[in-house]
Amino acid sequence: MKPLRPSASAPSRPRVGARWLSSAAALVFLAGCSQAALPAGPSPVPGPAPEILGEAPEMVKREVVAPRRDILGSVSYDLPVEANSWVEEELDFLVGQRSAVISRWLERGDPYEAYIKGILAEERVPTDLYHMAMIESGFVATARSHAGAVGFWQFMPGTGRSMGLRVDSLVDERMDPMRSTRAAARHLRSLHRIYGDWALAAAAYNAGSGRISRAMQAYGASNFWDLAQRGDLAGETKHYVPRLYAMTIIGRDRARFGFAPSNPRPFAYDSMLVEYAAPLQELAALGEPTLEQLTSLNPHLHKGQTPSSPYWVWLPPATGVAMQRAWLASDYRKHQGMGIYLVRSGDSLGMLAQASGLRGARIRELNPSIDFDRLRIGERLRLPHQVAQQLTERRAATATTVTASAPAASTPARAATTRSPTNRSSGGASNAGNGVTHTVQSGETLWVIARDNAVSVAALQELNGMSNATIRPGQALRIPPSSSPAAAAVPIEHT
């Protein structure tokens, strides 16, 4: 089966024919199909600046002439590599003074070569442009230049976004080798459409198409070499095309220049679709991939979590189907990243905020129907899944500790007492004659209301003419007073 590769913009759901694959079964199927090659990538921590090679001495001050020797060799190139004196000097510089750096780049790029060249071929651009990523970043996915260019292909933020890459505070797809390679191939193809020349397209990739077009018009240049000699291009751009050609010559014929042969190591990646914001730590808990593996394969998720909209997450090979199934069945997904915490005795907004690490305003925002000035035992609070789970476990542990330290059996136990509903302080209750009127809140049940008001469910149903226990938020219920024959005292345990 041909690998299904998400596009550079990473659509939330791949399309098959004219229908969206949205069912759980489709997600599992896609997770199994979306396999391709990828080595364990670098850490998502912003990496070093790309290694600086420096400029070949005085090269750009000399006229472009024929080379002194044959530098192309017997290799056939799909990029129209030109042989001239500038390319020759750049080649001698890289092989002579920068051989250690070039050796590292060649070795670091080996696992990616087949994958990147496959993408370039699919996008109908020369596969020799693989060497452009080499001179841009040395194949460090997190490389960041002093100007703010990032990733294998050193996209600036605006250019990356214009090519469909997501670049924001949560996700920076310039660091994603798969998505950024697709974007770079399309960008190069669009530049070639403008200039009809790969040397000018490469120069525009480095300097920007506006600068190259203005310089060509100002100096009447018709090709890169003419422009480089007559125009006011920056030194970096003048060196860029000769360096690309020289690196391509080296990469295509390593042995001739004394470098180790290519050593392509088998690699693969799989994927899963995550529809909601989820920490990578939560995904790692689902199955085989470790947090370290997920972090390494997804350096672009630099906050360590997926965005809130559907997003493809890269996984180690052969784990996609199992991980997709585990995700679909997970409690985290069922709650869309949210969990439920049941209010316990002694809880308050301040205590919950302190214990959870959330701001009180955020807790209120997640629970707009809750009156936090009059919290009731058993009320359901909506909180982030991990927070709700940790709070529940912590409060349960506290309750266990209190129970364990209770008086011995020989000590008289505190007697159970009854609570009069007229003494109940609840935002949903009001005095009404001899009883209390209670307004049903979201998440309440008839049993909870009966318990909190020290009456029986049957008494509530009888007084309100109810044939079943169905209630709805906003409904007004009459609460019988404790002196009513219909009222049954419910013991309230003091803690």
C-alpha positions as CSV (number, residue, x, y, z in Angstrom):
1,M,0.0,0.0,0.0
2,K,1.3,3.4,-0.9
3,P,2.0,5.5,2.3
4,L,-0.6,8.1,3.1
5,R,1.3,11.2,3.9
6,P,-0.5,14.2,5.4
7,S,0.0,17.4,3.5
8,A,2.2,20.3,4.7
9,S,-0.9,21.9,6.2
10,A,-1.8,18.7,8.0
11,P,-5.5,18.7,7.4
12,S,-7.6,17.7,10.4
13,R,-9.1,14.8,8.5
14,P,-7.7,13.2,5.3
15,R,-10.1,13.0,2.4
16,V,-10.8,9.9,0.6
17,G,-12.9,10.5,-2.5
18,A,-15.5,13.1,-1.7
19,R,-16.2,12.0,1.9
20,W,-14.5,12.8,5.1
21,L,-13.2,9.8,7.1
22,S,-14.6,10.6,10.5
23,S,-15.6,7.3,12.2
24,A,-13.6,5.6,14.8
25,A,-12.9,2.7,12.4
26,A,-11.6,5.1,9.8
27,L,-9.2,6.6,12.3
28,V,-7.8,3.2,13.1
29,F,-7.5,2.4,9.4
30,L,-5.7,5.7,8.7
31,A,-3.4,5.2,11.6
32,G,-2.2,2.0,10.1
33,C,-1.9,3.4,6.6
34,S,0.0,6.5,7.4
35,Q,3.4,5.0,7.6
36,A,6.6,6.4,6.1
37,A,10.2,6.8,6.9
38,L,11.5,8.9,9.8
39,P,14.4,8.5,12.2
40,A,14.3,9.4,15.8
41,G,14.4,13.2,15.5
42,P,16.2,15.8,17.6
43,S,15.0,17.2,20.9
44,P,12.2,19.8,20.7
45,V,14.2,22.2,22.8
46,P,15.3,25.0,20.4
47,G,18.5,23.8,18.9
48,P,21.7,25.6,18.0
49,A,22.1,28.0,15.1
50,P,23.0,26.2,11.9
51,E,26.7,25.6,11.6
52,I,28.3,28.5,9.8
53,L,30.7,27.5,7.0
54,G,32.0,30.9,6.3
55,E,32.6,32.4,2.8
56,A,35.3,31.1,0.4
57,P,38.0,33.8,0.4
58,E,37.6,36.5,-2.2
59,M,35.6,34.2,-4.5
60,V,32.8,36.6,-5.3
61,K,35.2,39.4,-6.2
62,R,36.4,37.4,-9.2
63,E,34.8,37.0,-12.6
64,V,32.9,33.8,-13.2
65,V,34.9,31.8,-15.7
66,A,35.3,28.1,-16.7
67,P,36.7,25.8,-14.1
68,R,40.3,24.7,-14.2
69,R,39.3,21.0,-14.1
70,D,36.4,18.7,-14.5
71,I,34.4,19.0,-11.3
72,L,31.1,17.4,-12.4
73,G,32.6,13.9,-12.8
74,S,30.6,11.1,-14.4
75,V,27.4,11.6,-12.3
76,S,24.1,12.5,-13.9
77,Y,22.3,15.3,-12.0
78,D,18.6,16.1,-12.2
79,L,19.4,19.7,-11.0
80,P,21.1,21.6,-13.8
81,V,24.4,22.0,-11.9
82,E,26.7,24.4,-13.6
83,A,30.5,24.1,-13.6
84,N,32.4,27.4,-13.3
85,S,35.1,29.0,-11.3
86,W,32.8,30.0,-8.4
87,V,31.5,26.5,-8.0
88,E,35.0,25.1,-8.2
89,E,36.3,27.5,-5.5
90,E,33.3,26.6,-3.2
91,L,33.9,22.9,-3.8
92,D,37.6,23.2,-2.9
93,F,36.7,25.3,0.2
94,L,34.1,22.7,1.5
95,V,36.3,19.7,0.8
96,G,39.5,21.3,2.1
97,Q,38.7,23.6,5.0
98,R,35.2,22.4,6.0
99,S,35.5,18.6,5.5
100,A,34.6,17.8,9.2
101,V,31.4,19.8,9.0
102,I,30.4,18.3,5.7
103,S,31.1,14.8,7.0
104,R,28.7,15.4,9.9
105,W,26.0,16.8,7.5
106,L,26.3,13.8,5.2
107,E,26.0,11.3,8.0
108,R,23.1,13.2,9.7
109,G,21.2,13.4,6.5
110,D,21.5,9.7,5.6
111,P,18.3,8.6,7.3
112,Y,16.3,11.4,5.7
113,E,17.6,11.2,2.1
114,A,15.2,8.7,0.7
115,Y,12.2,10.3,2.3
116,I,13.0,13.9,1.3
117,K,13.9,12.9,-2.3
118,G,10.6,11.0,-2.5
119,I,8.7,14.2,-1.5
120,L,10.7,16.3,-3.9
121,A,9.9,13.9,-6.7
122,E,6.2,13.9,-5.8
123,E,6.2,17.7,-6.0
124,R,8.0,17.6,-9.4
125,V,11.1,19.4,-8.3
126,P,14.7,18.1,-8.8
127,T,15.6,15.6,-6.1
128,D,19.1,17.0,-5.9
129,L,17.5,20.0,-4.0
130,Y,17.8,17.6,-1.0
131,H,21.2,19.2,-0.6
132,M,19.6,22.5,0.0
133,A,18.3,21.3,3.4
134,M,21.9,20.3,4.1
135,I,23.4,23.7,3.6
136,E,20.4,25.4,5.3
137,S,20.4,23.5,8.6
138,G,22.8,20.5,8.5
139,F,19.6,18.5,9.1
140,V,18.9,19.8,12.6
141,A,15.1,20.0,12.9
142,T,15.3,22.6,15.7
143,A,18.0,24.8,14.2
144,R,17.2,28.5,14.6
145,S,19.1,31.2,12.8
146,H,19.8,34.6,14.3
147,A,17.2,36.1,11.9
148,G,14.5,33.7,13.2
149,A,14.5,31.1,10.4
150,V,13.8,27.6,11.8
151,G,14.0,24.0,10.9
152,F,15.5,21.8,8.2
153,W,14.5,24.3,5.5
154,Q,15.0,27.5,7.6
155,F,11.6,29.0,7.0
156,M,10.9,32.5,8.3
157,P,7.6,32.6,10.1
158,G,5.7,34.5,7.4
159,T,7.0,32.3,4.6
160,G,6.2,29.2,6.6
161,R,2.6,30.3,7.2
162,S,2.2,31.2,3.5
163,M,3.2,27.7,2.6
164,G,0.6,26.2,4.9
165,L,2.8,25.5,8.0
166,R,1.3,26.2,11.4
167,V,3.6,28.6,13.4
168,D,2.2,29.8,16.7
169,S,2.9,29.6,20.4
170,L,1.8,26.0,20.6
171,V,3.0,24.4,17.3
172,D,5.9,25.3,15.0
173,E,5.7,23.0,12.0
174,R,8.9,24.5,10.6
175,M,10.5,22.0,13.0
176,D,8.5,19.1,11.5
177,P,10.7,17.4,8.9
178,M,7.7,15.9,7.1
179,R,5.5,18.9,6.9
180,S,8.3,21.4,6.3
181,T,9.8,19.3,3.5
182,R,6.5,19.2,1.6
183,A,6.2,23.0,2.1
184,A,9.7,23.6,0.9
185,A,9.2,21.6,-2.2
186,R,6.1,23.5,-3.1
187,H,7.8,26.8,-2.3
188,L,10.7,26.0,-4.6
189,R,8.3,24.9,-7.4
190,S,6.4,28.2,-7.2
191,L,9.7,30.1,-7.3
192,H,10.8,28.2,-10.4
193,R,7.5,29.1,-12.1
194,I,8.3,32.8,-11.5
195,Y,11.9,32.7,-12.9
196,G,12.0,29.6,-15.1
197,D,15.5,28.9,-13.7
198,W,16.6,26.8,-10.7
199,A,19.6,28.9,-9.9
200,L,17.4,32.1,-9.6
201,A,14.8,30.1,-7.7
202,A,17.4,29.0,-5.2
203,A,18.7,32.6,-4.8
204,A,15.1,33.7,-4.3
205,Y,14.6,31.0,-1.6
206,N,17.6,32.5,0.2
207,A,17.0,36.2,-0.3
208,G,13.3,36.5,-1.1
209,S,11.7,36.7,-4.5
210,G,11.0,40.5,-4.2
211,R,14.7,41.3,-3.7
212,I,15.8,39.1,-6.6
213,S,13.2,40.5,-8.9
214,R,14.0,44.1,-8.1
215,A,17.7,43.4,-8.5
216,M,17.2,41.8,-11.9
217,Q,15.1,44.7,-13.1
218,A,17.5,47.3,-11.7
219,Y,20.6,45.7,-13.3
220,G,19.1,44.2,-16.4
221,A,20.4,40.7,-15.4
222,S,18.9,37.7,-17.0
223,N,20.5,34.9,-15.0
224,F,22.0,34.3,-11.5
225,W,25.7,34.6,-12.5
226,D,25.1,37.9,-14.3
227,L,23.1,39.2,-11.3
228,A,25.7,38.0,-8.8
229,Q,28.5,39.9,-10.5
230,R,26.6,43.0,-11.5
231,G,23.9,43.4,-8.8
232,D,24.0,44.3,-5.1
233,L,23.1,40.9,-3.7
234,A,24.3,40.1,-0.2
235,G,27.4,38.0,0.1
236,E,25.4,35.1,1.5
237,T,23.2,35.0,-1.5
238,K,26.1,35.2,-3.9
239,H,27.6,32.2,-2.2
240,Y,24.3,30.3,-1.9
241,V,23.9,28.9,-5.4
242,P,27.6,28.0,-5.9
243,R,27.5,26.3,-2.4
244,L,24.3,24.4,-3.3
245,Y,25.9,23.1,-6.5
246,A,29.2,22.2,-4.8
247,M,27.3,20.4,-2.0
248,T,25.3,18.5,-4.7
249,I,28.5,17.5,-6.5
250,I,30.0,16.2,-3.2
251,G,26.8,14.4,-2.1
252,R,26.3,12.6,-5.4
253,D,29.9,11.3,-5.6
254,R,31.2,11.1,-2.0
255,A,34.0,8.7,-2.6
256,R,35.7,10.9,-5.1
257,F,36.1,13.6,-2.4
258,G,37.2,11.2,0.4
259,F,33.9,11.0,2.3
260,A,32.3,7.8,3.6
261,P,29.7,6.3,1.4
262,S,26.0,6.8,2.1
263,N,24.7,4.7,4.9
264,P,20.9,4.9,4.7
265,R,19.5,3.4,7.9
266,P,16.0,1.9,7.8
267,F,13.5,4.2,9.4
268,A,9.7,4.5,9.6
269,Y,7.1,6.5,11.3
270,D,3.4,6.0,12.0
271,S,0.7,8.4,13.0
272,M,-2.5,8.8,15.0
273,L,-5.2,11.5,14.8
274,V,-5.8,13.3,18.1
275,E,-9.0,15.4,18.0
276,Y,-8.6,17.4,21.3
277,A,-5.8,19.1,23.1
278,A,-3.8,16.4,24.9
279,P,-0.4,16.4,26.6
280,L,2.1,14.0,25.0
281,Q,2.5,12.6,28.5
282,E,-1.2,11.5,28.3
283,L,-0.6,9.9,24.9
284,A,2.5,8.1,26.2
285,A,0.4,6.5,28.9
286,L,-1.8,4.9,26.3
287,G,0.6,2.3,25.0
288,E,4.0,1.5,23.7
289,P,5.7,4.8,22.7
290,T,7.5,6.5,25.5
291,L,7.3,10.2,26.3
292,E,10.8,10.5,25.0
293,Q,10.0,8.9,21.7
294,L,6.9,11.1,21.2
295,T,8.8,14.2,22.1
296,S,11.6,13.3,19.7
297,L,9.3,12.5,16.8
298,N,7.2,15.7,17.3
299,P,9.7,18.5,18.0
300,H,7.2,21.0,16.5
301,L,4.9,20.4,19.5
302,H,7.2,22.6,21.5
303,K,4.8,22.9,24.5
304,G,4.5,19.2,24.8
305,Q,0.9,18.9,23.8
306,T,-1.4,18.7,20.8
307,P,-3.5,21.7,19.7
308,S,-7.3,21.8,20.5
309,S,-8.3,21.0,16.9
310,P,-7.7,17.5,15.2
311,Y,-4.0,17.0,14.6
312,W,-1.8,14.1,13.3
313,V,0.8,13.1,15.8
314,W,3.9,11.1,14.6
315,L,4.6,7.8,16.3
316,P,7.2,5.0,16.2
317,P,6.7,2.5,13.4
318,A,4.0,-0.1,13.7
319,T,2.3,1.5,16.7
320,G,-0.4,3.6,14.9
321,V,-3.3,1.1,14.9
322,A,-2.8,0.2,18.6
323,M,-2.4,3.8,19.7
324,Q,-5.4,5.0,17.7
325,R,-7.6,2.3,19.3
326,A,-6.3,3.1,22.7
327,W,-6.9,6.8,22.2
328,L,-10.5,6.2,21.0
329,A,-11.2,4.1,24.1
330,S,-9.5,6.4,26.5
331,D,-11.2,8.2,29.3
332,Y,-9.3,11.3,28.4
333,R,-10.8,11.4,24.9
334,K,-14.3,10.5,26.2
335,H,-14.2,13.6,28.3
336,Q,-12.6,15.6,25.5
337,G,-9.7,16.3,27.8
338,M,-12.0,17.2,30.7
339,G,-12.8,15.3,33.9
340,I,-15.4,15.5,36.7
341,Y,-14.6,16.3,40.3
342,L,-17.2,15.7,42.9
343,V,-17.2,18.4,45.6
344,R,-16.4,17.1,49.1
345,S,-16.9,18.5,52.5
346,G,-14.6,21.5,53.2
347,D,-14.1,22.3,49.5
348,S,-14.0,26.0,48.5
349,L,-13.0,27.8,45.3
350,G,-9.8,29.0,47.0
351,M,-8.8,25.5,48.2
352,L,-9.5,24.0,44.8
353,A,-7.5,26.7,43.0
354,Q,-4.6,26.2,45.3
355,A,-4.7,22.4,45.1
356,S,-5.2,22.2,41.3
357,G,-2.8,25.0,40.3
358,L,-5.6,26.6,38.2
359,R,-6.7,30.2,38.6
360,G,-10.0,30.6,40.4
361,A,-11.3,32.5,37.4
362,R,-10.5,29.6,35.1
363,I,-12.4,27.2,37.4
364,R,-15.4,29.5,37.3
365,E,-15.2,29.8,33.5
366,L,-15.3,26.0,33.2
367,N,-18.3,25.8,35.5
368,P,-20.6,28.8,34.8
369,S,-23.7,27.2,36.4
370,I,-22.0,26.6,39.8
371,D,-22.4,29.0,42.7
372,F,-18.9,28.8,44.2
373,D,-20.0,30.9,47.2
374,R,-22.4,28.1,48.2
375,L,-20.7,24.9,47.1
376,R,-22.7,21.7,47.8
377,I,-21.3,18.3,48.6
378,G,-21.6,16.1,45.5
379,E,-21.7,18.9,43.0
380,R,-20.0,18.0,39.8
381,L,-17.1,20.4,38.7
382,R,-15.7,20.2,35.2
383,L,-11.9,20.4,35.3
384,P,-9.0,19.3,33.1
385,H,-8.9,15.5,33.2
386,Q,-5.5,15.2,35.0
387,V,-6.4,17.9,37.5
388,A,-9.8,16.3,38.3
389,Q,-8.1,12.9,38.7
390,Q,-5.3,14.3,41.0
391,L,-7.8,16.2,43.1
392,T,-10.0,13.2,43.6
393,E,-7.1,11.0,44.5
394,R,-5.7,13.6,46.9
395,R,-9.0,14.2,48.6
396,A,-9.7,10.5,48.9
397,A,-6.3,10.0,50.5
398,T,-7.1,12.8,53.0
399,A,-10.4,11.1,53.9
400,T,-8.7,7.8,54.4
401,T,-6.2,9.4,56.7
402,V,-8.9,11.0,58.7
403,T,-10.8,7.7,59.0
404,A,-7.7,5.9,60.1
405,S,-7.1,8.4,62.8
406,A,-10.6,8.3,64.2
407,P,-11.2,7.4,67.9
408,A,-11.0,3.8,69.0
409,A,-14.1,1.6,69.2
410,S,-14.2,2.1,73.0
411,T,-14.7,5.8,72.5
412,P,-18.3,6.9,72.0
413,A,-18.8,7.8,68.4
414,R,-20.2,11.2,67.5
415,A,-23.9,10.8,67.1
416,A,-25.5,11.3,63.7
417,T,-27.5,14.4,63.6
418,T,-30.3,15.6,61.4
419,R,-30.2,18.9,59.5
420,S,-33.2,21.1,59.1
421,P,-33.7,22.2,55.5
422,T,-34.5,25.7,56.7
423,N,-30.9,26.0,57.9
424,R,-29.5,24.9,54.6
425,S,-27.4,27.6,53.0
426,S,-27.7,27.0,49.2
427,G,-27.7,29.4,46.4
428,G,-30.5,27.2,44.8
429,A,-32.8,27.4,47.8
430,S,-35.2,30.0,49.2
431,N,-37.8,30.0,52.0
432,A,-41.3,29.4,50.9
433,G,-43.9,29.3,53.7
434,N,-43.3,26.3,55.9
435,G,-40.8,24.7,53.6
436,V,-38.0,25.5,51.1
437,T,-38.1,26.0,47.3
438,H,-35.0,24.7,45.6
439,T,-34.0,25.6,42.0
440,V,-32.4,22.5,40.3
441,Q,-28.8,23.1,39.2
442,S,-27.0,21.5,36.3
443,G,-25.7,18.1,37.2
444,E,-28.0,17.6,40.2
445,T,-30.2,14.5,40.8
446,L,-33.3,14.1,42.9
447,W,-31.3,11.9,45.3
448,V,-28.6,14.5,45.8
449,I,-31.3,17.2,46.5
450,A,-33.0,14.9,49.0
451,R,-29.7,14.1,50.7
452,D,-28.6,17.7,51.0
453,N,-32.0,18.7,52.4
454,A,-32.4,15.8,54.9
455,V,-35.5,14.4,53.3
456,S,-36.4,11.3,51.3
457,V,-36.8,11.0,47.6
458,A,-40.3,9.8,48.1
459,A,-41.1,12.9,50.2
460,L,-39.9,15.1,47.4
461,Q,-41.9,13.2,44.8
462,E,-45.1,13.3,46.9
463,L,-44.9,17.0,47.7
464,N,-44.1,18.0,44.0
465,G,-46.6,15.5,42.4
466,M,-43.8,13.7,40.6
467,S,-44.3,10.2,39.1
468,N,-40.6,9.6,38.5
469,A,-37.2,11.0,39.5
470,T,-36.7,13.1,36.3
471,I,-35.7,16.7,36.9
472,R,-34.2,19.5,34.8
473,P,-32.0,22.5,35.4
474,G,-34.0,25.5,36.4
475,Q,-37.0,23.5,37.7
476,A,-38.4,24.7,41.1
477,L,-38.9,22.0,43.7
478,R,-40.7,22.4,47.0
479,I,-38.8,20.9,49.9
480,P,-40.9,19.6,52.8
481,P,-40.0,21.0,56.2
482,S,-38.4,18.5,58.6
483,S,-41.6,18.6,60.8
484,S,-43.7,17.3,57.9
485,P,-44.9,13.7,58.2
486,A,-43.7,13.2,54.7
487,A,-40.1,14.2,55.6
488,A,-37.7,11.5,56.5
489,A,-34.6,12.6,58.4
490,V,-31.4,11.7,56.6
491,P,-28.3,11.4,58.9
492,I,-25.5,13.8,58.0
493,E,-22.0,12.6,58.9
494,H,-19.8,15.3,60.3
495,T,-16.2,15.3,59.3
